[in-house]
Amino acid sequence: MNVAHEVNLLVEEIQRLGSKNADGKTTVKFGVLFNDDRCANIFEALVGTLKAAKKKKVIDFQGELLLQGVHDNVDIVLLQE
């Protein structure tokens, strides 16, 4: 899969699993995304896809890298719907 396609799939999954925050942007916790069965089947390297999407300014989250368990409560914010 190419990166652009995976980023588009990531946007769809964030929209499916997330909810609107006070600013009207869709957010989802990393743990919710990471532990979702559908996401596990779609993304071979979810963390890599998140990093690529952040670099393209499609999403934002605190820190450089998200790890399961440690960062489960980190919000991933969708910048482009």
N, CA, C and O atoms as a CHARMM CRD file, in Angstrom:
* protein
*
  324
    1    1 MET  N      0.83000  -1.19100   0.00000 PROA 1      0.00000
    2    1 MET  CA     0.00000   0.00000   0.00000 PROA 1      0.00000
    3    1 MET  C      0.87000   1.24900   0.00000 PROA 1      0.00000
    4    1 MET  O      1.93700   1.28200   0.61400 PROA 1      0.00000
    5    2 ASN  N      0.39800   2.27200  -0.69700 PROA 2      0.00000
    6    2 ASN  CA     1.17500   3.50300  -0.67200 PROA 2      0.00000
    7    2 ASN  C      0.76900   4.36400   0.52700 PROA 2      0.00000
    8    2 ASN  O     -0.30600   4.18100   1.09700 PROA 2      0.00000
    9    3 VAL  N      1.62000   5.28100   0.89000 PROA 3      0.00000
   10    3 VAL  CA     1.43500   6.08000   2.10800 PROA 3      0.00000
   11    3 VAL  C      0.17900   6.93900   2.02200 PROA 3      0.00000
   12    3 VAL  O     -0.58100   7.02100   2.98700 PROA 3      0.00000
   13    4 ALA  N     -0.04500   7.57600   0.88400 PROA 4      0.00000
   14    4 ALA  CA    -1.21800   8.44300   0.73500 PROA 4      0.00000
   15    4 ALA  C     -2.50700   7.65100   0.94800 PROA 4      0.00000
   16    4 ALA  O     -3.43900   8.13900   1.58700 PROA 4      0.00000
   17    5 HSD  N     -2.55800   6.44100   0.41800 PROA 5      0.00000
   18    5 HSD  CA    -3.74200   5.59400   0.58300 PROA 5      0.00000
   19    5 HSD  C     -3.93500   5.21500   2.05400 PROA 5      0.00000
   20    5 HSD  O     -5.05300   5.25900   2.56800 PROA 5      0.00000
   21    6 GLU  N     -2.84600   4.84400   2.72700 PROA 6      0.00000
   22    6 GLU  CA    -2.94300   4.48100   4.14500 PROA 6      0.00000
   23    6 GLU  C     -3.37200   5.66400   4.99500 PROA 6      0.00000
   24    6 GLU  O     -4.14400   5.50000   5.94000 PROA 6      0.00000
   25    7 VAL  N     -2.88000   6.85900   4.67200 PROA 7      0.00000
   26    7 VAL  CA    -3.28200   8.05800   5.41400 PROA 7      0.00000
   27    7 VAL  C     -4.78000   8.31100   5.22100 PROA 7      0.00000
   28    7 VAL  O     -5.47500   8.67300   6.17100 PROA 7      0.00000
   29    8 ASN  N     -5.28000   8.12100   3.99200 PROA 8      0.00000
   30    8 ASN  CA    -6.72100   8.27800   3.74900 PROA 8      0.00000
   31    8 ASN  C     -7.53600   7.26300   4.54700 PROA 8      0.00000
   32    8 ASN  O     -8.58500   7.60200   5.09400 PROA 8      0.00000
   33    9 LEU  N     -7.06300   6.03500   4.61400 PROA 9      0.00000
   34    9 LEU  CA    -7.74400   5.01700   5.42100 PROA 9      0.00000
   35    9 LEU  C     -7.71600   5.39300   6.89800 PROA 9      0.00000
   36    9 LEU  O     -8.69400   5.17800   7.61500 PROA 9      0.00000
   37   10 LEU  N     -6.60800   5.94900   7.35000 PROA 10     0.00000
   38   10 LEU  CA    -6.47900   6.37900   8.73900 PROA 10     0.00000
   39   10 LEU  C     -7.50200   7.46200   9.05700 PROA 10     0.00000
   40   10 LEU  O     -8.13200   7.42800  10.11400 PROA 10     0.00000
   41   11 VAL  N     -7.67300   8.41600   8.15400 PROA 11     0.00000
   42   11 VAL  CA    -8.67100   9.48400   8.34300 PROA 11     0.00000
   43   11 VAL  C    -10.05800   8.86800   8.50000 PROA 11     0.00000
   44   11 VAL  O    -10.81400   9.26900   9.38400 PROA 11     0.00000
   45   12 GLU  N    -10.39900   7.90300   7.65700 PROA 12     0.00000
   46   12 GLU  CA   -11.70900   7.23300   7.73800 PROA 12     0.00000
   47   12 GLU  C    -11.88500   6.53400   9.08500 PROA 12     0.00000
   48   12 GLU  O    -12.96100   6.59800   9.67900 PROA 12     0.00000
   49   13 GLU  N    -10.84900   5.87600   9.56500 PROA 13     0.00000
   50   13 GLU  CA   -10.94300   5.15200  10.83500 PROA 13     0.00000
   51   13 GLU  C    -11.03100   6.11900  12.02100 PROA 13     0.00000
   52   13 GLU  O    -11.74500   5.84100  12.98400 PROA 13     0.00000
   53   14 ILE  N    -10.32900   7.23000  11.96700 PROA 14     0.00000
   54   14 ILE  CA   -10.43600   8.22800  13.02800 PROA 14     0.00000
   55   14 ILE  C    -11.84500   8.80300  13.05500 PROA 14     0.00000
   56   14 ILE  O    -12.40400   9.02700  14.12900 PROA 14     0.00000
   57   15 GLN  N    -12.42200   9.04400  11.88000 PROA 15     0.00000
   58   15 GLN  CA   -13.80400   9.54400  11.80800 PROA 15     0.00000
   59   15 GLN  C    -14.78400   8.50700  12.36000 PROA 15     0.00000
   60   15 GLN  O    -15.75800   8.86500  13.02200 PROA 15     0.00000
   61   16 ARG  N    -14.53100   7.23100  12.09100 PROA 16     0.00000
   62   16 ARG  CA   -15.42500   6.16300  12.55700 PROA 16     0.00000
   63   16 ARG  C    -15.35200   6.00700  14.07300 PROA 16     0.00000
   64   16 ARG  O    -16.38200   5.84600  14.72600 PROA 16     0.00000
   65   17 LEU  N    -14.15600   6.05200  14.63500 PROA 17     0.00000
   66   17 LEU  CA   -13.96200   5.76100  16.05500 PROA 17     0.00000
   67   17 LEU  C    -13.96500   7.00000  16.95000 PROA 17     0.00000
   68   17 LEU  O    -14.18400   6.89300  18.15700 PROA 17     0.00000
   69   18 GLY  N    -13.72600   8.16700  16.36700 PROA 18     0.00000
   70   18 GLY  CA   -13.54200   9.37500  17.16100 PROA 18     0.00000
   71   18 GLY  C    -14.82600  10.11900  17.45100 PROA 18     0.00000
   72   18 GLY  O    -15.91900   9.70100  17.07000 PROA 18     0.00000
   73   19 SER  N    -14.65800  11.23900  18.14100 PROA 19     0.00000
   74   19 SER  CA   -15.76500  12.14000  18.44400 PROA 19     0.00000
   75   19 SER  C    -15.25300  13.57100  18.33800 PROA 19     0.00000
   76   19 SER  O    -14.04600  13.81000  18.35900 PROA 19     0.00000
   77   20 LYS  N    -16.17700  14.52000  18.22500 PROA 20     0.00000
   78   20 LYS  CA   -15.81100  15.92500  18.07700 PROA 20     0.00000
   79   20 LYS  C    -15.37300  16.49600  19.42000 PROA 20     0.00000
   80   20 LYS  O    -15.99300  16.23300  20.45000 PROA 20     0.00000
   81   21 ASN  N    -14.30300  17.27800  19.39900 PROA 21     0.00000
   82   21 ASN  CA   -13.86600  17.95400  20.62100 PROA 21     0.00000
   83   21 ASN  C    -14.50800  19.34100  20.68600 PROA 21     0.00000
   84   21 ASN  O    -15.34800  19.67300  19.85000 PROA 21     0.00000
   85   22 ALA  N    -14.12000  20.14500  21.66400 PROA 22     0.00000
   86   22 ALA  CA   -14.69800  21.47400  21.85300 PROA 22     0.00000
   87   22 ALA  C    -14.45700  22.39000  20.65200 PROA 22     0.00000
   88   22 ALA  O    -15.23700  23.31000  20.40400 PROA 22     0.00000
   89   23 ASP  N    -13.38300  22.13900  19.91300 PROA 23     0.00000
   90   23 ASP  CA   -13.05800  22.94700  18.73200 PROA 23     0.00000
   91   23 ASP  C    -13.75300  22.43700  17.46900 PROA 23     0.00000
   92   23 ASP  O    -13.58800  23.01300  16.39300 PROA 23     0.00000
   93   24 GLY  N    -14.52500  21.36200  17.59800 PROA 24     0.00000
   94   24 GLY  CA   -15.21400  20.79800  16.43800 PROA 24     0.00000
   95   24 GLY  C    -14.35400  19.86300  15.60800 PROA 24     0.00000
   96   24 GLY  O    -14.76100  19.44100  14.52600 PROA 24     0.00000
   97   25 LYS  N    -13.15700  19.53300  16.10900 PROA 25     0.00000
   98   25 LYS  CA   -12.27300  18.61300  15.39300 PROA 25     0.00000
   99   25 LYS  C    -12.48100  17.19500  15.92700 PROA 25     0.00000
  100   25 LYS  O    -12.74400  17.00200  17.11400 PROA 25     0.00000
  101   26 THR  N    -12.36300  16.22400  15.05600 PROA 26     0.00000
  102   26 THR  CA   -12.52400  14.82900  15.44400 PROA 26     0.00000
  103   26 THR  C    -11.25300  14.35500  16.14800 PROA 26     0.00000
  104   26 THR  O    -10.14200  14.55000  15.65500 PROA 26     0.00000
  105   27 THR  N    -11.44200  13.72500  17.31500 PROA 27     0.00000
  106   27 THR  CA   -10.31400  13.18400  18.06600 PROA 27     0.00000
  107   27 THR  C    -10.59500  11.74500  18.46200 PROA 27     0.00000
  108   27 THR  O    -11.74800  11.33600  18.59600 PROA 27     0.00000
  109   28 VAL  N     -9.53100  10.99100  18.64400 PROA 28     0.00000
  110   28 VAL  CA    -9.63600   9.61300  19.12000 PROA 28     0.00000
  111   28 VAL  C     -8.40300   9.33300  19.97200 PROA 28     0.00000
  112   28 VAL  O     -7.31800   9.83800  19.68400 PROA 28     0.00000
  113   29 LYS  N     -8.56800   8.54200  21.00400 PROA 29     0.00000
  114   29 LYS  CA    -7.43300   8.13300  21.83800 PROA 29     0.00000
  115   29 LYS  C     -6.60600   7.10200  21.07200 PROA 29     0.00000
  116   29 LYS  O     -7.15600   6.26400  20.35800 PROA 29     0.00000
  117   30 PHE  N     -5.29300   7.16600  21.22200 PROA 30     0.00000
  118   30 PHE  CA    -4.40800   6.21300  20.55000 PROA 30     0.00000
  119   30 PHE  C     -4.76900   4.77300  20.91000 PROA 30     0.00000
  120   30 PHE  O     -4.77600   3.89800  20.04300 PROA 30     0.00000
  121   31 GLY  N     -5.06500   4.52600  22.17900 PROA 31     0.00000
  122   31 GLY  CA    -5.41000   3.17500  22.61600 PROA 31     0.00000
  123   31 GLY  C     -6.63700   2.62100  21.91800 PROA 31     0.00000
  124   31 GLY  O     -6.68800   1.43700  21.58600 PROA 31     0.00000
  125   32 VAL  N     -7.63400   3.48300  21.69200 PROA 32     0.00000
  126   32 VAL  CA    -8.85500   3.05700  20.98300 PROA 32     0.00000
  127   32 VAL  C     -8.51200   2.65300  19.56300 PROA 32     0.00000
  128   32 VAL  O     -8.95700   1.61400  19.07600 PROA 32     0.00000
  129   33 LEU  N     -7.72100   3.47500  18.90700 PROA 33     0.00000
  130   33 LEU  CA    -7.31900   3.20100  17.52600 PROA 33     0.00000
  131   33 LEU  C     -6.46100   1.94000  17.45600 PROA 33     0.00000
  132   33 LEU  O     -6.68600   1.07800  16.60600 PROA 33     0.00000
  133   34 PHE  N     -5.48100   1.83400  18.34600 PROA 34     0.00000
  134   34 PHE  CA    -4.54200   0.71800  18.33400 PROA 34     0.00000
  135   34 PHE  C     -5.23600  -0.61200  18.62600 PROA 34     0.00000
  136   34 PHE  O     -4.88900  -1.63500  18.03700 PROA 34     0.00000
  137   35 ASN  N     -6.20500  -0.60000  19.52200 PROA 35     0.00000
  138   35 ASN  CA    -6.85600  -1.84300  19.94700 PROA 35     0.00000
  139   35 ASN  C     -8.07900  -2.22400  19.11800 PROA 35     0.00000
  140   35 ASN  O     -8.70800  -3.24800  19.38300 PROA 35     0.00000
  141   36 ASP  N     -8.41900  -1.41900  18.12800 PROA 36     0.00000
  142   36 ASP  CA    -9.56800  -1.71400  17.27400 PROA 36     0.00000
  143   36 ASP  C     -9.21500  -2.84100  16.29000 PROA 36     0.00000
  144   36 ASP  O     -8.19400  -2.77900  15.60500 PROA 36     0.00000
  145   37 ASP  N    -10.06700  -3.86200  16.23100 PROA 37     0.00000
  146   37 ASP  CA    -9.79900  -5.01400  15.35800 PROA 37     0.00000
  147   37 ASP  C     -9.70600  -4.63200  13.88900 PROA 37     0.00000
  148   37 ASP  O     -8.83700  -5.12100  13.16800 PROA 37     0.00000
  149   38 ARG  N    -10.60500  -3.75400  13.44600 PROA 38     0.00000
  150   38 ARG  CA   -10.60000  -3.34900  12.03800 PROA 38     0.00000
  151   38 ARG  C     -9.28900  -2.63300  11.69000 PROA 38     0.00000
  152   38 ARG  O     -8.70600  -2.87600  10.63300 PROA 38     0.00000
  153   39 CYS  N     -8.83700  -1.75900  12.57800 PROA 39     0.00000
  154   39 CYS  CA    -7.56800  -1.05200  12.34300 PROA 39     0.00000
  155   39 CYS  C     -6.39800  -2.03000  12.32800 PROA 39     0.00000
  156   39 CYS  O     -5.47600  -1.88800  11.52500 PROA 39     0.00000
  157   40 ALA  N     -6.43600  -3.01200  13.20900 PROA 40     0.00000
  158   40 ALA  CA    -5.37000  -4.01700  13.26000 PROA 40     0.00000
  159   40 ALA  C     -5.27100  -4.77200  11.94100 PROA 40     0.00000
  160   40 ALA  O     -4.17800  -5.14500  11.51500 PROA 40     0.00000
  161   41 ASN  N     -6.41700  -4.99700  11.29100 PROA 41     0.00000
  162   41 ASN  CA    -6.43400  -5.70800  10.01300 PROA 41     0.00000
  163   41 ASN  C     -6.01000  -4.81900   8.84300 PROA 41     0.00000
  164   41 ASN  O     -5.46400  -5.30900   7.85500 PROA 41     0.00000
  165   42 ILE  N     -6.26100  -3.52000   8.95600 PROA 42     0.00000
  166   42 ILE  CA    -5.95200  -2.59700   7.85300 PROA 42     0.00000
  167   42 ILE  C     -4.48300  -2.19000   7.85800 PROA 42     0.00000
  168   42 ILE  O     -3.82300  -2.21400   6.81900 PROA 42     0.00000
  169   43 PHE  N     -3.97500  -1.81700   9.02700 PROA 43     0.00000
  170   43 PHE  CA    -2.65200  -1.19800   9.11300 PROA 43     0.00000
  171   43 PHE  C     -1.60800  -2.17900   9.62500 PROA 43     0.00000
  172   43 PHE  O     -1.69600  -2.66600  10.75200 PROA 43     0.00000
  173   44 GLU  N     -0.61700  -2.46400   8.78200 PROA 44     0.00000
  174   44 GLU  CA     0.49600  -3.30400   9.21500 PROA 44     0.00000
  175   44 GLU  C      1.35800  -2.55800  10.22400 PROA 44     0.00000
  176   44 GLU  O      1.86300  -3.14200  11.18400 PROA 44     0.00000
  177   45 ALA  N      1.51800  -1.25700   9.99200 PROA 45     0.00000
  178   45 ALA  CA     2.36200  -0.44000  10.85900 PROA 45     0.00000
  179   45 ALA  C      1.60800   0.84300  11.20400 PROA 45     0.00000
  180   45 ALA  O      1.87300   1.90100  10.63300 PROA 45     0.00000
  181   46 LEU  N      0.67200   0.74000  12.13900 PROA 46     0.00000
  182   46 LEU  CA    -0.16100   1.88200  12.51300 PROA 46     0.00000
  183   46 LEU  C      0.68200   3.06900  12.95900 PROA 46     0.00000
  184   46 LEU  O      0.40700   4.20400  12.56900 PROA 46     0.00000
  185   47 VAL  N      1.70400   2.81900  13.77200 PROA 47     0.00000
  186   47 VAL  CA     2.54300   3.90000  14.28400 PROA 47     0.00000
  187   47 VAL  C      3.24300   4.63000  13.13300 PROA 47     0.00000
  188   47 VAL  O      3.36100   5.85500  13.15600 PROA 47     0.00000
  189   48 GLY  N      3.70200   3.88600  12.13800 PROA 48     0.00000
  190   48 GLY  CA     4.33400   4.49400  10.97300 PROA 48     0.00000
  191   48 GLY  C      3.35200   5.32800  10.16800 PROA 48     0.00000
  192   48 GLY  O      3.70100   6.40400   9.68300 PROA 48     0.00000
  193   49 THR  N      2.13100   4.84100  10.02500 PROA 49     0.00000
  194   49 THR  CA     1.09400   5.58600   9.30500 PROA 49     0.00000
  195   49 THR  C      0.74100   6.86500  10.06000 PROA 49     0.00000
  196   49 THR  O      0.55500   7.91800   9.44900 PROA 49     0.00000
  197   50 LEU  N      0.64900   6.77500  11.39800 PROA 50     0.00000
  198   50 LEU  CA     0.37900   7.96700  12.21000 PROA 50     0.00000
  199   50 LEU  C      1.49100   8.99900  12.04100 PROA 50     0.00000
  200   50 LEU  O      1.22000  10.19300  11.90600 PROA 50     0.00000
  201   51 LYS  N      2.73000   8.54200  12.04900 PROA 51     0.00000
  202   51 LYS  CA     3.87500   9.44200  11.90000 PROA 51     0.00000
  203   51 LYS  C      3.84400  10.12900  10.53100 PROA 51     0.00000
  204   51 LYS  O      4.09700  11.33000  10.43300 PROA 51     0.00000
  205   52 ALA  N      3.53700   9.37400   9.48500 PROA 52     0.00000
  206   52 ALA  CA     3.45200   9.93600   8.13400 PROA 52     0.00000
  207   52 ALA  C      2.31300  10.94700   8.03100 PROA 52     0.00000
  208   52 ALA  O      2.46500  11.99500   7.40200 PROA 52     0.00000
  209   53 ALA  N      1.17000  10.63400   8.64800 PROA 53     0.00000
  210   53 ALA  CA     0.01900  11.54200   8.61800 PROA 53     0.00000
  211   53 ALA  C      0.32600  12.82500   9.38700 PROA 53     0.00000
  212   53 ALA  O     -0.10400  13.90700   8.98800 PROA 53     0.00000
  213   54 LYS  N      1.06100  12.70700  10.48100 PROA 54     0.00000
  214   54 LYS  CA     1.44700  13.89500  11.25200 PROA 54     0.00000
  215   54 LYS  C      2.39900  14.76400  10.43600 PROA 54     0.00000
  216   54 LYS  O      2.28500  15.99000  10.43800 PROA 54     0.00000
  217   55 LYS  N      3.32700  14.13200   9.74600 PROA 55     0.00000
  218   55 LYS  CA     4.28700  14.86400   8.91500 PROA 55     0.00000
  219   55 LYS  C      3.57100  15.62900   7.80400 PROA 55     0.00000
  220   55 LYS  O      3.98500  16.72800   7.43200 PROA 55     0.00000
  221   56 LYS  N      2.48400  15.03700   7.27100 PROA 56     0.00000
  222   56 LYS  CA     1.69400  15.67200   6.20600 PROA 56     0.00000
  223   56 LYS  C      0.67000  16.66300   6.77100 PROA 56     0.00000
  224   56 LYS  O     -0.10400  17.25700   6.02100 PROA 56     0.00000
  225   57 LYS  N      0.67200  16.83600   8.09700 PROA 57     0.00000
  226   57 LYS  CA    -0.23100  17.74100   8.80400 PROA 57     0.00000
  227   57 LYS  C     -1.71200  17.38300   8.62300 PROA 57     0.00000
  228   57 LYS  O     -2.57500  18.25900   8.57300 PROA 57     0.00000
  229   58 VAL  N     -1.98300  16.07900   8.52700 PROA 58     0.00000
  230   58 VAL  CA    -3.34900  15.57300   8.45300 PROA 58     0.00000
  231   58 VAL  C     -3.89300  15.36100   9.86700 PROA 58     0.00000
  232   58 VAL  O     -5.07900  15.56600  10.12700 PROA 58     0.00000
  233   59 ILE  N     -3.00100  14.94400  10.77700 PROA 59     0.00000
  234   59 ILE  CA    -3.35000  14.73000  12.18200 PROA 59     0.00000
  235   59 ILE  C     -2.31400  15.41500  13.06000 PROA 59     0.00000
  236   59 ILE  O     -1.27200  15.86400  12.58200 PROA 59     0.00000
  237   60 ASP  N     -2.61700  15.48800  14.35300 PROA 60     0.00000
  238   60 ASP  CA    -1.64100  15.98600  15.30900 PROA 60     0.00000
  239   60 ASP  C     -1.79500  15.20200  16.60100 PROA 60     0.00000
  240   60 ASP  O     -2.89400  14.77500  16.95600 PROA 60     0.00000
  241   61 PHE  N     -0.69500  15.01800  17.29300 PROA 61     0.00000
  242   61 PHE  CA    -0.67900  14.40900  18.62300 PROA 61     0.00000
  243   61 PHE  C      0.58700  14.86600  19.32200 PROA 61     0.00000
  244   61 PHE  O      1.55000  15.28000  18.67700 PROA 61     0.00000
  245   62 GLN  N      0.57700  14.78800  20.65400 PROA 62     0.00000
  246   62 GLN  CA     1.74600  15.20600  21.42100 PROA 62     0.00000
  247   62 GLN  C      2.83400  14.14900  21.31700 PROA 62     0.00000
  248   62 GLN  O      2.55800  12.95100  21.36400 PROA 62     0.00000
  249   63 GLY  N      4.06500  14.60100  21.17600 PROA 63     0.00000
  250   63 GLY  CA     5.19600  13.68800  21.10000 PROA 63     0.00000
  251   63 GLY  C      5.53000  13.32100  19.66900 PROA 63     0.00000
  252   63 GLY  O      4.84300  13.71300  18.72500 PROA 63     0.00000
  253   64 GLU  N      6.58900  12.56700  19.53500 PROA 64     0.00000
  254   64 GLU  CA     7.06000  12.13900  18.21700 PROA 64     0.00000
  255   64 GLU  C      6.55600  10.74300  17.85300 PROA 64     0.00000
  256   64 GLU  O      6.27200  10.45800  16.69000 PROA 64     0.00000
  257   65 LEU  N      6.45000   9.87700  18.86500 PROA 65     0.00000
  258   65 LEU  CA     6.13700   8.47600  18.64100 PROA 65     0.00000
  259   65 LEU  C      5.16500   7.99900  19.70100 PROA 65     0.00000
  260   65 LEU  O      5.30800   8.33300  20.87700 PROA 65     0.00000
  261   66 LEU  N      4.17900   7.21900  19.29000 PROA 66     0.00000
  262   66 LEU  CA     3.19600   6.67900  20.23100 PROA 66     0.00000
  263   66 LEU  C      3.43300   5.18900  20.42400 PROA 66     0.00000
  264   66 LEU  O      3.61700   4.45000  19.45700 PROA 66     0.00000
  265   67 LEU  N      3.42700   4.75500  21.67300 PROA 67     0.00000
  266   67 LEU  CA     3.63800   3.35000  22.01000 PROA 67     0.00000
  267   67 LEU  C      2.43200   2.80900  22.76300 PROA 67     0.00000
  268   67 LEU  O      1.85400   3.49100  23.60900 PROA 67     0.00000
  269   68 GLN  N      2.06000   1.57100  22.44300 PROA 68     0.00000
  270   68 GLN  CA     0.92700   0.93300  23.09700 PROA 68     0.00000
  271   68 GLN  C      1.15600   0.87700  24.60100 PROA 68     0.00000
  272   68 GLN  O      2.26300   0.60600  25.06600 PROA 68     0.00000
  273   69 GLY  N      0.09300   1.13600  25.34800 PROA 69     0.00000
  274   69 GLY  CA     0.17300   1.09800  26.80300 PROA 69     0.00000
  275   69 GLY  C      0.59200   2.43800  27.36900 PROA 69     0.00000
  276   69 GLY  O     -0.16900   3.07700  28.09700 PROA 69     0.00000
  277   70 VAL  N      1.79200   2.86500  27.03900 PROA 70     0.00000
  278   70 VAL  CA     2.32900   4.12800  27.56400 PROA 70     0.00000
  279   70 VAL  C      1.51600   5.32400  27.08100 PROA 70     0.00000
  280   70 VAL  O      1.26800   6.25300  27.84900 PROA 70     0.00000
  281   71 HSD  N      1.10200   5.30900  25.82000 PROA 71     0.00000
  282   71 HSD  CA     0.44400   6.46200  25.20700 PROA 71     0.00000
  283   71 HSD  C     -1.02700   6.20300  24.85900 PROA 71     0.00000
  284   71 HSD  O     -1.58000   6.89700  24.00600 PROA 71     0.00000
  285   72 ASP  N     -1.66500   5.22900  25.49300 PROA 72     0.00000
  286   72 ASP  CA    -3.05600   4.89400  25.15900 PROA 72     0.00000
  287   72 ASP  C     -4.02200   6.07000  25.32200 PROA 72     0.00000
  288   72 ASP  O     -5.02600   6.13900  24.61400 PROA 72     0.00000
  289   73 ASN  N     -3.73400   6.99500  26.24300 PROA 73     0.00000
  290   73 ASN  CA    -4.64600   8.11800  26.49400 PROA 73     0.00000
  291   73 ASN  C     -4.27700   9.39100  25.74000 PROA 73     0.00000
  292   73 ASN  O     -4.83900  10.45300  26.00900 PROA 73     0.00000
  293   74 VAL  N     -3.34400   9.30000  24.80500 PROA 74     0.00000
  294   74 VAL  CA    -2.96600  10.46500  24.00500 PROA 74     0.00000
  295   74 VAL  C     -4.02200  10.68200  22.92100 PROA 74     0.00000
  296   74 VAL  O     -4.41200   9.75400  22.21300 PROA 74     0.00000
  297   75 ASP  N     -4.47600  11.94400  22.81300 PROA 75     0.00000
  298   75 ASP  CA    -5.46500  12.28900  21.78100 PROA 75     0.00000
  299   75 ASP  C     -4.78600  12.45900  20.42700 PROA 75     0.00000
  300   75 ASP  O     -3.75200  13.11400  20.30400 PROA 75     0.00000
  301   76 ILE  N     -5.39700  11.85200  19.42000 PROA 76     0.00000
  302   76 ILE  CA    -4.99600  12.07200  18.03800 PROA 76     0.00000
  303   76 ILE  C     -6.07500  12.96900  17.43100 PROA 76     0.00000
  304   76 ILE  O     -7.24800  12.60000  17.39300 PROA 76     0.00000
  305   77 VAL  N     -5.67500  14.13100  16.96400 PROA 77     0.00000
  306   77 VAL  CA    -6.62400  15.12700  16.44900 PROA 77     0.00000
  307   77 VAL  C     -6.54800  15.16300  14.93500 PROA 77     0.00000
  308   77 VAL  O     -5.47100  15.29300  14.35500 PROA 77     0.00000
  309   78 LEU  N     -7.70700  15.04600  14.30600 PROA 78     0.00000
  310   78 LEU  CA    -7.79400  15.10900  12.85000 PROA 78     0.00000
  311   78 LEU  C     -7.83000  16.57300  12.44100 PROA 78     0.00000
  312   78 LEU  O     -8.75600  17.29600  12.80900 PROA 78     0.00000
  313   79 LEU  N     -6.83900  17.01500  11.68700 PROA 79     0.00000
  314   79 LEU  CA    -6.74100  18.41500  11.25400 PROA 79     0.00000
  315   79 LEU  C     -7.45500  18.64400   9.93300 PROA 79     0.00000
  316   79 LEU  O     -7.91900  19.74900   9.65600 PROA 79     0.00000
  317   80 GLN  N     -7.54200  17.60000   9.12000 PROA 80     0.00000
  318   80 GLN  CA    -8.21900  17.68700   7.81200 PROA 80     0.00000
  319   80 GLN  C     -9.29600  16.62200   7.75500 PROA 80     0.00000
  320   80 GLN  O     -8.99900  15.42800   7.79000 PROA 80     0.00000
  321   81 GLU  N    -10.54700  17.04900   7.66800 PROA 81     0.00000
  322   81 GLU  CA   -11.66900  16.09300   7.62300 PROA 81     0.00000
  323   81 GLU  C    -11.79700  15.47200   6.25100 PROA 81     0.00000
  324   81 GLU  O    -12.68300  14.64700   6.02700 PROA 81     0.00000
